[in-house]
Amino acid sequence: MVKYKLICFYSEGPPNDNGLPIAHNKELMTNLAKDHFDEIIWYTPAKLKEMGYDYYVKEREAGLVSRNPGMCNIGNCAWRPLIMLLELEKMEEGDILVYRDCNIQKYPRQHQPKQYKQIRQIVDHFLKTCNFDFFVPRHSTKLLVQAFVKTNIIKELGENHPFTYKFPMHYSGLLTIARKSPISIQLLTEWKQACEKEEWIDGKKYGPFYSKFRWFTPEQGILCVIISNWIRKRKFNIPPNYPRIEIDGRDITKYVEFDTILPELNGKENYENEWLHFNLPCDFDWQSYININNDLQETINTKEKAETHWLHNGRYEGRKYK
């Protein structure tokens, strides 16, 4: 039988750490969730330090992480993929791990009794709908990576790909689900390793910003870049319309399902045909495509092969066709 484990993290405030004092939420969260999970596990900065994971709760200057007071004092949340990996190691293949932020008093809509009474059904539905072993909901069609992720991360981790700039933000603090499998472990491992790079996780500026940059959401933004990489490269055959779920506000019982790769509002500038629909661009010329990409010439020699390659591989690899 599949087991469901909830994992949460809270800072205690001085003298244990310099994060926000939100330990009182532990009891509130436990009372809401205890009847609906097989196990609930809690982590704190002090616990991670005792375990030797000081870096993941390292104190930094806030800098660009300006909208989340106290986050810079608990590692800019670099601990999130770490604690999920630590708990997955203890679980059986196919068991399900759920992470949720626990600041109930700040976000009461995020933690209502009705949500926890339905939590297993919601988790199962989201995993089935996204058709993948790792789920994090889309935040909003209006919130894009280019505005909330440092541009050096997009250029380096995201390979400066146009798809990543316009990729919608996803909401890891609200709800992150991992069914234990090689896929979820690989994604979490990449996320953890990316959070270990100081130039990516800290609040400092490295080089010029993209013109639409607003502020930085550290570990959440890094995850969004990784997911965008996986989608355009079709890593582990992740669906191109992943995750197919967008949460309305902070209530996980209120969501919409979608099928497009990028929302029409944000994607139509240059990618309406390329990204919104699984269609060839109207000006696609198969001979130009293989001439520009000469590494394809030995294996692709017909119009059908060229079109199929671009639809299934080329556009996700950022290949030019004209």
Secondary structure, 3 states (H helix, E strand, C coil): CCCEEEEEECCCCCCCCCCCCCCCHHHHHHHHHCCCCCEEEEECHHHHHHCCCHHHHCCCCCCCCCCCCCHHHHHHHCHHHHHHHHHHCCCCCCCEEEECCCCCCCCHHHCCHHHHHCHHHHHHHHHHHHCCCEECCECCCCCEHHHHCCHHHHHHCCCCCHHHHCCECECCCCCEEEECCHHHHHHHHHHHHHHCCHHHHCCCCCCCCCCCCCCCCHHHHHHHHHHHHHHHHCHHHCCCCCCCEEECCCCCCCEEECCCCCCHHHHCCCCHHHHCCCCCCCCCCHHHHHHHCHHHCCCCCCHHHHHHHHHHHHCCCCCCCC
